[in-house]
């Protein structure tokens, strides 16, 4: 056996005598290993090696056969790229070569660089990446139709619209002739021109309808609704789009729609919103951003008063001018022991026209104040169900005031309702609701119309801290926010209007009509008595001649992502539950992040009570009136310091407080308050407060 020393120099081979002597000195093993096992392992390894070698050679042969012959241009490009690649490699390796040269002793002679011979590659690797195979569609591509581009033809498709020429007696030889007939009809009928044509030209599928040419009209031919499509549909359809293309036509049509909706209204502008008031009743029929949207000038959060583009079938369209439709600004109230009154019932529009009209007051900056303009108008109430009760409803006086604020004052819009008891006896209001007539209607609209015009209204029933969010169906663009205005206007409930309370069609494609309840005692004791409401139901009692004001403020958030920012700007506290709004039974703790609109507010004293949750019992939480003010101590000297614990309080600051029992019926709301500089844990949740802590 040959060995090599550690320094790399070879050692002499030992003589046979020494080798035999060394073998003799070694002890013989007890059992010699069997040789057939070793031979079997070697034989299997040899077979594997031969198999891998033959497979590699076959793969190289297949690769060489599959590679296309290299063209002269590709070979020239490759030869030209090789020196560039070598130069790039030398530049990249230049830093390493400099380091190596610096480490070389100075006495070492510098030799001229010699190019070492490079071994020839066994096979060449191509650097040209082949493009992936084209995607094969699941459905075959329809063949191109030999029709003019202005026809916008689609094979195996039937487009919908109002028929202006029946096809049973109007037959054409081919689709091109049908398209030409539609163009000729449009030239001679400007009132309702043909802009959609449908022709049956498939002999195998049309049967007796072969050659029929139907001419139709649709409000938007660029997005004509389809009645169906597929290989079994025998129709070929198309649309005639005016010059300028679909985009310009869409924009012009939306401008025309916006002008048509604003024509019967009185449009007033504030810093954020443009408001369209109905002349007969003063209700809000248009609510759109003041700056406008160039891409969609017809945007309005409210349901339109009339809209010919909403096709309700048999030539009918949406018309909300008669009695029975709710509008933004309408209200309904329930007199305890008396009738239900509303501004929407039978004869309400006629009663509004007989009464005095609205008064618009414009304010100048020199007048001092934040108001830009104010529109005031009395609201006539009628019995909701008709018949008797008109005298009792007439004893309730209602005045609606719309006030627009200047940009420096927030730029919002305020809607107040002042309710006065004109009678000689006390008046008990057991229910008060404001109609939320927002555009959540999908009936009679195509999907593009829904995306461009419809909205979704979502309430947060947080009492005095609640709000209603109205966002577009696409989730893009500005967001309308409604917040309580003043004390007593807390958002208690969100009631869906039943059949007969609103004349809108209750369809599965309509998100229902709702009213925002500011008082809900009548429903909590009646229709909702089997359920537990989100907020305690309240009512109000008005003495003879007494007036009470309710209202909501309307704000505009630039986008969904800036809703919380807009609420803070409006003076609203924003609460964010962490880790989320749902608490599981196995969770040990949770947090409530409060964003307060006051920069110098001290919120460290707001120590939450612990809620003991079990599957069979409801958690008992301390009752805090939603309309009571939030008592937050302010410390301008050190707003970020934590108040010291009270020495006289035995329980530590973060001690576990026992839960409060539910508030007894009829008991006044309890307001929890911690004095300045005192830890909240010193104020017990049950029992007499600690006097040393200054709790009240």
C-alpha positions in Angstrom: 0.0 0.0 0.0 1.3 3.4 -0.9 1.0 6.3 1.5 1.5 10.0 1.3 2.9 12.3 4.0 1.0 15.2 5.4 3.4 17.7 3.6 2.5 16.2 0.2 5.8 14.3 -0.3 5.6 10.6 -1.0 7.0 8.0 1.4 9.0 4.9 0.5 7.1 1.6 0.1 8.0 -0.9 2.9 10.0 -4.0 2.0 8.2 -7.5 1.8 9.9 -8.6 5.0 8.7 -5.7 7.0 5.2 -6.1 5.5 5.1 -9.8 6.4 6.4 -9.1 9.9 3.8 -6.4 10.5 1.0 -8.8 9.3 2.3 -11.5 11.5 2.2 -9.2 14.6 -1.5 -8.4 13.9 -4.0 -10.8 15.6 -6.2 -12.9 13.4 -9.9 -12.1 13.4 -12.1 -14.7 15.0 -14.4 -14.9 11.9 -13.5 -13.9 8.4 -16.3 -11.9 6.6 -18.1 -13.8 3.9 -17.0 -12.8 0.5 -20.2 -13.5 -1.4 -22.0 -10.5 0.3 -19.3 -8.1 -0.8 -19.4 -9.4 -4.3 -23.2 -9.1 -4.5 -23.1 -5.5 -3.3 -20.4 -4.6 -5.9 -22.4 -6.3 -8.7 -25.5 -4.3 -7.9 -23.5 -1.0 -7.8 -22.0 -1.9 -11.2 -25.4 -2.4 -12.7 -26.6 1.0 -11.3 -23.6 2.8 -12.7 -24.0 1.2 -16.2 -27.7 2.1 -16.2 -27.1 5.8 -15.2 -24.4 6.1 -17.8 -26.6 4.8 -20.6 -29.5 7.1 -19.4 -27.3 10.2 -19.5 -26.0 9.3 -23.0 -29.6 8.8 -24.2 -30.6 12.2 -22.8 -27.7 13.9 -24.5 -28.7 12.3 -27.8 -32.3 13.4 -27.4 -31.3 17.0 -26.5 -29.0 17.2 -29.5 -31.8 15.9 -31.8 -34.4 18.3 -30.3 -32.2 21.4 -30.5 -32.9 23.2 -33.8 -29.9 24.0 -36.0 -28.3 27.2 -35.1 -28.6 29.9 -37.8 -25.7 32.0 -39.0 -27.1 35.0 -37.2 -27.4 33.2 -33.8 -23.8 31.9 -34.2 -22.5 35.4 -34.9 -24.3 36.9 -31.9 -22.9 34.1 -29.7 -19.3 34.7 -30.9 -19.7 38.4 -30.4 -21.1 38.0 -26.9 -18.2 35.7 -25.7 -15.6 38.5 -25.5 -18.0 40.8 -23.8 -18.8 38.1 -21.2 -15.1 37.5 -20.6 -14.5 41.2 -20.2 -17.4 41.4 -17.7 -16.0 38.5 -15.7 -12.6 40.2 -15.6 -14.2 43.4 -14.3 -16.1 41.5 -11.6 -13.1 39.6 -10.5 -10.9 42.7 -10.6 -11.4 43.4 -6.9 -10.5 39.9 -5.9 -7.4 40.0 -8.1 -6.3 43.3 -6.5 -6.7 41.8 -3.0 -4.6 38.8 -4.0 -1.9 41.0 -5.5 -1.7 43.0 -2.3 -1.2 39.9 -0.3 1.6 38.7 -2.5 5.1 39.4 -1.1 6.8 42.4 -2.7 9.9 40.2 -3.6 7.8 37.9 -5.7 8.4 38.7 -9.4 5.5 39.8 -11.5 4.8 37.4 -14.4 3.0 38.3 -17.5 -0.6 36.9 -17.4 -0.9 33.8 -19.5 -4.2 32.4 -20.6 -4.6 28.9 -19.3 -6.0 26.4 -21.7 -9.7 25.8 -21.2 -11.1 22.3 -21.4 -13.5 21.7 -24.2 -17.1 21.4 -23.1 -18.7 18.0 -23.6 -21.9 19.7 -24.9 -23.0 23.3 -25.5 -25.7 24.9 -23.3 -28.0 27.2 -25.3 -28.6 30.7 -23.7 -31.7 31.3 -25.8 -34.9 30.8 -23.6 -37.8 29.3 -25.4 -41.2 31.1 -25.0 -43.8 29.1 -23.1 -46.6 27.4 -25.0 -49.6 29.7 -25.6 -52.5 29.4 -23.3 -55.3 27.2 -24.7 -58.7 28.7 -23.9 -61.4 26.5 -22.5 -63.8 27.7 -25.1 -63.0 28.0 -28.8 -62.4 31.5 -30.1 -65.4 32.6 -32.1 -64.5 33.3 -35.8 -64.2 36.9 -36.9 -67.3 38.3 -38.4 -67.1 40.0 -41.8 -69.0 43.1 -40.7 -68.1 46.8 -40.4 -66.4 47.8 -37.1 -69.2 50.3 -36.4 -71.6 47.4 -36.0 -69.8 45.9 -33.0 -71.1 42.5 -33.9 -71.1 39.5 -31.5 -71.9 36.0 -32.7 -74.1 33.7 -30.6 -75.3 36.5 -28.5 -78.7 38.2 -27.9 -78.7 41.8 -26.7 -81.6 43.3 -24.8 -83.4 46.6 -25.2 -86.8 48.2 -25.9 -88.0 46.9 -29.3 -88.5 49.6 -31.9 -88.9 47.2 -34.9 -90.3 43.7 -34.5 -88.3 41.1 -36.3 -91.1 38.7 -37.2 -92.1 40.8 -40.1 -88.7 42.4 -40.7 -86.2 39.9 -42.3 -82.8 40.6 -43.7 -80.5 38.4 -45.7 -77.5 38.7 -43.4 -76.2 40.5 -40.3 -74.6 43.4 -42.3 -78.0 44.2 -43.8 -79.6 44.2 -40.3 -76.9 46.5 -39.0 -77.6 48.9 -41.9 -81.3 48.8 -41.2 -80.6 49.8 -37.6 -78.5 52.7 -38.8 -81.2 53.9 -41.2 -83.8 53.7 -38.4 -81.7 55.8 -36.1 -81.3 58.5 -38.7 -85.1 58.8 -39.2 -86.2 58.4 -35.5 -84.1 60.8 -33.2 -86.6 60.4 -30.3 -86.0 56.7 -29.8 -83.3 55.6 -32.3 -82.2 52.1 -32.9 -78.8 51.4 -31.3 -79.0 47.6 -30.8 -79.7 45.1 -33.6 -80.3 41.3 -33.4 -80.2 39.0 -36.4 -80.9 35.3 -36.8 -78.6 33.9 -39.5 -77.8 30.3 -38.4 -79.7 27.9 -40.7 -79.3 25.0 -38.3 -80.5 26.8 -35.2 -82.9 29.5 -36.4 -85.5 27.4 -38.0 -88.6 29.5 -38.9 -86.9 32.6 -37.4 -84.2 32.6 -40.1 -83.5 36.1 -41.3 -85.4 37.9 -38.5 -83.9 41.3 -37.8 -84.9 42.9 -34.5 -84.2 46.6 -33.9 -84.0 47.8 -30.2 -83.1 50.8 -28.2 -81.1 50.8 -24.9 -79.9 53.8 -22.8 -76.3 52.7 -23.0 -75.4 50.8 -26.2 -71.8 50.6 -25.0 -72.9 48.3 -22.2 -76.0 46.8 -23.7 -77.5 44.1 -21.4 -77.3 40.6 -22.7 -80.2 38.1 -22.7 -77.9 35.1 -23.1 -75.0 33.7 -25.1 -73.4 30.4 -26.1 -73.0 28.0 -29.0 -76.7 27.1 -28.9 -77.9 30.8 -29.2 -78.7 31.4 -32.9 -78.6 35.2 -32.8 -75.9 37.6 -33.9 -76.2 41.0 -32.2 -74.4 44.3 -32.2 -74.7 47.9 -31.1 -74.2 51.3 -32.8 -72.1 53.6 -30.6 -71.9 57.3 -31.5 -68.8 58.9 -32.8 -66.1 59.4 -30.2 -66.1 55.9 -28.7 -67.7 54.2 -25.7 -65.8 56.2 -23.1 -66.9 59.7 -24.4 -70.4 58.5 -24.9 -70.6 57.2 -21.4 -69.4 60.5 -19.9 -71.8 62.5 -22.1 -74.7 60.3 -21.1 -73.9 60.6 -17.4 -73.7 64.4 -17.7 -77.1 64.3 -19.3 -78.5 62.1 -16.6 -77.2 64.4 -13.9 -78.8 67.4 -15.6 -82.1 65.6 -15.9 -82.0 64.7 -12.2 -81.2 68.3 -11.1 -83.8 70.0 -13.3 -86.8 69.7 -10.8 -84.7 70.4 -7.7 -83.2 73.4 -6.0 -79.5 72.7 -5.8 -77.5 74.3 -3.0 -73.7 73.9 -2.5 -71.7 73.6 0.7 -67.9 73.2 1.1 -68.3 69.4 0.9 -71.7 68.5 -0.6 -74.1 69.6 -3.2 -77.7 69.2 -2.0 -80.7 69.0 -4.2 -84.0 69.8 -2.5 -87.4 68.9 -3.8 -89.5 72.0 -4.3 -92.8 70.4 -3.1 -91.5 69.0 0.2 -88.0 70.2 0.8 -86.7 66.6 1.1 -83.1 65.8 0.0 -83.2 64.1 -3.5 -79.6 64.7 -4.5 -76.5 64.4 -2.4 -73.2 64.5 -4.2 -69.7 65.8 -3.6 -69.5 69.6 -4.3 -66.3 69.3 -6.4 -68.0 66.7 -8.6 -66.5 63.6 -10.2 -65.4 64.1 -13.8 -65.5 60.3 -14.3 -69.0 59.9 -12.8 -70.9 63.3 -12.7 -74.2 61.5 -11.9 -73.0 60.2 -8.5 -75.6 60.6 -5.8 -75.9 58.8 -2.4 -79.7 59.2 -2.3 -82.2 57.4 -4.4 -83.1 59.5 -7.5 -86.5 61.2 -7.6 -87.0 59.9 -11.1 -84.7 57.8 -13.3 -85.8 56.6 -16.8 -82.7 54.3 -16.9 -84.1 52.1 -14.2 -86.2 49.7 -16.2 -89.1 48.2 -14.2 -90.6 46.3 -17.1 -93.5 47.0 -19.5 -92.2 50.5 -20.2 -92.2 51.5 -16.5 -89.3 53.3 -14.8 -88.5 54.5 -11.4 -90.7 57.4 -10.3 -90.7 58.4 -6.7 -92.8 61.6 -7.0 -96.2 60.1 -5.7 -97.1 59.6 -2.0 -95.7 56.5 -0.3 -92.0 56.8 -1.1 -89.6 57.7 1.7 -87.0 60.4 1.1 -84.0 61.7 3.1 -85.5 64.2 5.5 -88.8 62.3 6.1 -89.6 61.1 9.6 -92.1 59.0 11.4 -93.1 59.2 15.1 -95.4 57.2 17.4 -97.5 59.0 20.0 -97.9 56.9 23.1 -101.6 55.9 23.3 -102.2 57.6 20.0 -101.6 57.2 16.2 -98.5 56.7 14.2 -97.7 59.9 12.3 -95.4 60.3 9.3 -94.5 62.7 6.5 -94.8 59.9 4.0 -98.4 58.7 4.4 -101.4 59.3 2.1 -101.9 62.9 1.2 -98.5 64.0 2.5 -97.3 65.7 -0.7 -100.6 67.6 -1.0 -100.4 68.7 2.6 -96.8 69.9 2.0 -97.9 72.0 -1.0 -100.7 73.6 1.0 -98.3 74.7 3.8 -95.8 77.5 3.7 -92.7 77.0 1.6 -89.1 76.9 2.6 -87.0 79.9 3.5 -83.4 80.1 2.4 -81.0 82.4 4.2 -77.5 83.2 2.9 -74.8 84.3 5.3 -71.7 86.4 4.5 -68.3 86.1 6.1 -68.8 89.6 7.6 -71.8 88.3 9.5 -69.5 86.3 11.8 -70.3 82.7 12.4 -69.6 79.5 10.7 -72.9 79.1 8.7 -72.8 79.4 4.9 -76.6 79.1 4.3 -79.6 77.7 6.0 -82.8 76.3 4.6 -85.8 76.0 6.9 -89.2 74.5 6.2 -92.2 73.1 8.2 -93.0 69.5 7.8 -96.6 68.4 7.6 -97.5 65.1 9.4 -100.3 62.8 8.5 -101.5 59.5 9.9 -99.3 56.7 8.7 -102.2 54.3 7.9 -104.6 57.0 6.8 -108.1 57.5 8.2 -108.4 58.8 11.8 -105.6 60.3 13.8 -105.1 63.3 11.7 -106.0 65.7 14.6 -103.5 64.2 16.9 -100.8 64.3 14.2 -101.6 68.0 13.5 -100.9 68.8 17.1 -97.3 67.9 16.6 -95.3 70.7 14.9 -92.1 69.8 13.0 -89.6 72.1 11.4 -86.7 70.9 9.3 -83.5 73.0 9.1 -80.6 72.4 6.8 -77.4 74.3 7.7 -74.2 74.3 5.6 -70.9 75.1 7.4 -68.0 76.9 6.0 -64.8 75.1 5.1 -62.9 76.5 8.0 -65.6 75.2 10.3 -65.5 71.6 8.9 -67.5 72.1 5.8 -70.2 69.6 6.9 -74.0 69.7 6.5 -76.4 69.6 9.5 -80.0 68.5 9.4 -82.1 69.4 12.5 -85.7 68.5 13.3 -87.4 70.6 15.9 -90.5 68.9 17.3 -93.0 71.1 19.2 -96.1 70.0 21.3 -98.9 72.3 20.1 -101.5 70.6 22.2 -102.7 71.4 25.7 -101.7 68.1 27.2 -98.3 66.5 27.6 -97.1 64.5 24.6 -95.2 61.3 24.9 -93.0 60.3 21.9 -92.4 56.5 22.2 -90.8 56.2 18.7 -89.0 58.6 16.4 -87.3 57.5 13.1 -85.5 59.2 10.3 -85.8 57.8 6.8 -82.5 56.6 5.3 -83.4 56.7 1.6 -80.1 55.8 0.1 -79.5 54.3 -3.3 -79.4 50.6 -2.4 -81.6 49.6 -5.4 -80.4 47.0 -7.9 -83.8 46.4 -9.5 -84.0 47.3 -13.2 -80.3 48.0 -13.4 -77.5 46.3 -15.2 -74.3 45.5 -13.3 -72.4 48.5 -14.8 -75.3 50.7 -13.6 -75.1 49.2 -10.2 -71.4 49.8 -10.0 -71.7 53.4 -11.1 -74.8 54.5 -9.1 -75.6 52.2 -6.2 -74.4 52.5 -2.6 -74.5 50.5 0.6 -75.6 52.0 4.0 -74.1 50.4 7.1 -75.0 51.6 10.6 -73.0 51.5 13.8 -75.6 51.7 16.6 -73.3 53.2 19.2 -75.8 55.6 20.8 -74.2 59.1 21.0 -71.0 57.7 19.4 -72.7 55.9 16.5 -72.6 56.7 12.8 -74.0 55.6 9.5 -71.5 54.9 6.6 -72.7 55.1 3.0 -70.2 53.8 0.5 -70.4 53.1 -3.2 -70.9 49.6 -4.5 -67.4 49.6 -5.9 -65.8 50.7 -2.6 -64.1 53.6 -4.4 -64.5 57.3 -4.1 -65.8 59.4 -1.3 -67.8 58.0 1.7 -70.8 59.7 3.3 -70.9 59.7 7.1 -73.9 60.6 9.4 -73.2 61.3 13.1 -75.6 62.4 15.9 -76.0 66.1 16.3 -76.3 67.1 20.0 -77.5 65.2 23.0 -80.7 63.2 22.7 -79.9 62.1 19.1 -78.2 58.9 19.8 -78.5 56.1 17.2 -80.6 53.5 19.0 -81.9 51.1 16.3 -81.9 50.4 12.6 -85.5 49.4 11.6 -86.4 47.9 8.2 -89.6 49.4 6.7 -92.3 46.8 6.1 -94.5 46.4 3.1 -96.7 49.4 2.8 -94.4 51.8 4.7 -92.4 52.4 1.6 -93.6 52.1 -2.0 -90.3 50.8 -3.3 -90.5 47.3 -4.7 -89.4 44.7 -2.1 -87.3 42.6 -4.4 -84.4 40.3 -3.7 -82.2 42.8 -5.6 -83.2 45.6 -3.3 -81.4 46.1 0.0 -84.6 47.3 1.7 -85.6 50.7 3.1 -84.6 51.6 6.6 -85.2 54.3 9.1 -82.7 55.3 11.8 -84.4 55.2 15.2 -83.6 57.9 17.7 -86.4 56.7 20.1 -87.5 53.0 20.0 -89.5 52.4 23.1 -92.7 51.6 21.2 -91.0 48.8 19.2 -89.0 47.4 22.1 -92.2 47.0 24.1 -94.2 45.7 21.1 -92.8 44.0 18.0 -89.3 43.6 19.5 -90.3 42.4 23.0 -88.9 38.9 22.3 -85.4 40.3 21.5 -82.8 42.2 23.3 -81.9 45.5 21.6 -78.4 46.8 21.2 -79.2 50.0 23.2 -81.7 50.7 25.9 -85.0 51.9 24.3 -85.9 55.5 25.1 -88.7 57.9 24.6 -89.4 61.6 25.3 -92.2 63.6 27.0 -93.0 67.1 25.8 -94.9 69.5 27.9 -97.5 71.8 26.2 -95.6 74.3 24.1 -92.2 72.6 24.7 -89.9 72.0 21.8 -87.1 69.4 21.4 -84.4 69.3 18.8 -83.0 66.2 17.1 -80.5 66.1 14.2 -77.7 64.4 12.3 -74.5 65.8 10.8 -73.3 64.8 7.4 -69.6 64.6 6.6 -67.7 63.4 3.5 -64.7 61.1 3.9 -62.3 61.1 0.9 -62.1 57.3 0.9 -62.9 54.2 2.9 -59.3 54.3 4.3 -59.9 57.8 5.8 -63.2 57.2 7.5 -61.7 57.1 11.0 -59.8 60.3 10.3 -63.0 62.0 9.2 -64.8 60.9 12.4 -62.0 62.3 14.5 -62.1 65.5 12.6 -65.8 65.7 13.3 -65.1 65.4 17.1 -66.0 61.7 17.4 -64.2 59.2 19.5 -63.0 56.1 17.5 -62.8 52.8 19.3 -60.9 49.9 17.8 -61.2 46.5 19.6 -58.0 44.4 19.7 -57.4 41.7 18.6 -60.8 42.0 17.0 -64.5 42.6 17.5 -65.2 39.0 18.5 -64.0 37.6 21.8 -63.6 33.8 22.2 -64.2 32.0 25.4 -60.6 30.8 25.7 -59.1 34.3 25.4 -57.4 35.7 28.5 -57.5 39.4 27.7 -58.5 41.9 25.1 -58.0 45.6 24.6 -60.0 48.6 23.3 -57.9 51.3 21.6 -59.5 54.7 21.9 -58.7 57.5 19.5 -59.8 60.7 21.2 -60.2 63.9 19.1 -58.7 66.0 21.9 -54.9 66.2 21.9 -54.6 67.0 25.6 -57.0 64.4 26.9 -55.8 62.1 29.6 -57.2 58.6 28.9 -55.0 56.6 31.2 -57.7 56.6 33.9 -60.2 54.7 31.7 -59.6 51.3 33.2 -62.1 48.9 31.6 -64.2 46.5 33.8 -63.6 42.8 33.3 -66.4 40.9 31.7 -66.9 37.3 32.9 -68.2 35.4 29.9 -69.6 31.9 30.0 -71.6 29.9 27.5 -74.8 29.9 29.6 -74.8 33.4 31.1 -74.6 36.9 29.7 -71.8 39.2 30.8 -72.8 41.9 33.2 -71.2 45.2 32.3 -71.6 48.6 34.0 -74.2 50.7 32.3 -73.0 54.0 30.9 -75.5 56.3 29.2 -74.6 56.7 25.5 -75.7 60.3 25.5 -73.9 61.4 28.6 -70.7 63.3 28.1 -67.4 61.5 28.5 -65.6 62.8 31.6 -61.9 62.9 30.7 -59.6 64.8 33.0 -57.2 67.1 31.2 -53.8 68.0 32.4 -52.0 70.5 30.3 -48.8 70.4 32.4 -48.2 66.7 32.1 -50.8 65.0 29.8 -48.8 61.8 29.3 -48.0 61.0 33.0 -49.9 58.2 34.8 -51.8 59.3 37.8 -50.5 57.9 41.1 -52.5 55.2 42.9 -54.5 56.3 46.0 -53.0 55.2 49.2 -56.4 54.8 50.9 -57.6 52.4 48.3 -56.8 48.8 49.3 -57.2 47.4 45.9 -54.3 48.0 43.5 -54.7 50.0 40.3 -55.2 47.0 38.1 -57.3 45.0 40.6 -60.1 42.8 39.4 -63.3 44.7 39.9 -66.6 42.9 40.4 -69.1 43.4 37.6 -72.1 45.6 38.1 -75.6 44.3 38.0 -77.9 45.4 35.2 -79.5 48.9 35.6 -83.0 48.6 37.1 -85.9 49.6 34.9 -86.7 53.3 35.2 -83.4 54.1 37.0 -81.5 57.2 35.8 -78.4 56.6 33.7 -75.3 56.3 35.8 -72.2 58.2 34.8 -68.8 56.9 35.9 -66.3 59.6 36.7 -62.8 59.7 38.1 -61.5 62.9 39.7 -58.4 64.6 38.4 -55.2 62.8 39.4 -56.9 59.7 40.9 -56.6 56.2 39.6 -59.8 54.7 38.2 -59.3 51.5 40.2 -60.0 53.5 43.4 -63.5 54.1 42.2 -65.2 50.7 43.0 -67.7 49.3 40.5 -70.2 48.5 43.3 -70.8 50.0 46.6 -70.1 53.5 48.0 -67.2 55.4 46.4 -64.0 56.1 48.2 -64.1 59.7 49.4 -60.3 60.0 49.5 -60.2 59.2 45.8 -62.6 62.0 45.0 -65.0 59.7 43.1 -68.4 61.0 42.2 
